[in-house]
Amino acid sequence: MNSHALAEFDINLEDATTPQAEPQTLYPVIDNTKDYFIERDGVRYAGNHVLVEVWDAIHLDNPTIIEAALCQGARDAGATILHSHFHHFSPYSGVSGVVVLAESHISIHTWPEKAYAAIDIFMCGDCDPHDALPSIKKALQPKSMDVSAHKRGVIK
């Protein structure tokens, strides 16, 4: 890793190697012994997957607003954000992006020319993907939002 790449993480190697320096972490520490499966009403399954259809929405060409809304939604749902990445296809076109969570992900693909977005919210463990919806609704202000929920990985 070159010094330019390190600068993006704001790490001072000199400080990090001194005995009194606190350990620095680039990513959240996750309990890898936890399987995040859910057990409710006698059913054990991997997680809840919410599919969202957003119609007649605004800001669908703005990756900054979209990323902020999805990250806030993840926090509101009680999820642990590991990483996010968003791609703007052109200055006046769609956005695709993902917020990677310890508990799974939130992803989006937008079609601003149709005022439409497709959003997936898949969460395991104690997180509730429905709790991510208010921040998305607030940011994108859709006239219509269709939501369907599915249990994934049901153990039979």
N, C-alpha and C positions, 0 to 999 in steps of 0.2 A: 504494500500500500504506500503510495507516495505521499509527500507532505501536503499536497493539494487535496487529496482525498481525506486526509485526517482533519484538515481545516474545516471541512464541511460538518464534521461531528463535534467541533469545538473542543478538542482534547489537547491538552498540553502534556506531551510525553515527559518532559522534564519534571513537572509537578507529579505526574503519575508514578514516577520511579523513586521518589523520595520516601523514606520510611514513614513519615507522618501523613502522607497523602491518603485520602479516603479512596477506596476502590471506585472506579467509574464504570458505569454500565451503559452500553449503547442501546440495549433492548430491555424490556421489562423481564424480570425474573418470573418464570412460570413453573408451577408445580407439575413436573412431568409424570408424577406417579398417579395423577388423577385421570380417570378415563372420560369424564364429562358426560357420561350417559345419564339419562333422565329416567326416573321411575315415578309414574303418576297413575293412580287408580289401577294398580296392578299391571301396568304396561311399562316395559323397559324399552327405551329407544334412544337413538343417537342424538336427535335434536329436532327442533322446530324450524321448518322452512316456510317463510312467508314470501309469497310472490305478489308484487305490487305493480299495477298498471296505472300510470299517472297520465291524465289527459288535460289538455288546455292549460298547461303549466308555463311558468316563466323561469328565467335564468338557466335554461337547459343548455346554453352555450357557454356557461361560466364555470370552469372547473374549480375556481376558488370557492365560490358559494356552495357548489355541490359537495366538495370535499368537507367543508366546514359542517354542512348539514348532516352528512353521513357519519362523520366522526362524533358529532354531538349526539346523534341518535344511538351510536354504539355505547357511548358513556351513559346515556339515559337508560339504556337496557341493562346496564351493569356489566358490560363486556370489557375485555382487556385489549386495547389496540396494540398490535405488534408493528404494523407497517401500513402505509397507504400509498397508492400510486394512481394518478389520473392522467389521461391523455386527451388533449384537445385536438380534434382532427383538422381544424383550420380556424382562422380567427372568427369565422361566422358559422361554425358547424358544430357537430355533436361532440359529446364527451363520453368516454368509457373510463371506468375506474373501479377500484376495489379497495376496501378497507379490510385488511387481514387481521383476524382476531384470534386470540388464544382459543376462543369458543367457536370459531369458524370464520364467517365473512359477511360483508355487505358489498354488493356489486351493483353497478348501474350502467346502462347504455341509453343515451338520449338521441332523439331526433327532433331538434329544434324546429325544423321546417314543418313538422307535423304537430308540434307542441306536445310530444309524447315521450315518456321515459319508461323503461322496464327496469325494475329494481328487484333484486333477490336479497333476502335477509335470512341467513341460516345461522342459528345459534344453538349451542349445546349447553349443558350445565344449568346453572340457576338463572341464566339470562332469559329475558322475555323479548323476542323480536318485535312484538307489537309496541313495546315502549320506545322503539326507534322511530315510529311513524310520526309523532307530533313535530319533531324537528324537521323532518323531510317536508311535511305539509306546510309548515311555517315558511320554509325557504323557497319552495317551488310554487306555492299557492295554486294548486291545481283546482280546476272546476269540478273534476271527477277523479276519484281514486278507488280502483277496484283492488280488493285484498283477498287472497286465498291462503289458507294455512294447511300445511301437511306435516305429519310426523315422518321423520326419516329414520331408517335403520331399525324398524320395529323388530324386536327379538321375539320369535314365535316359539 
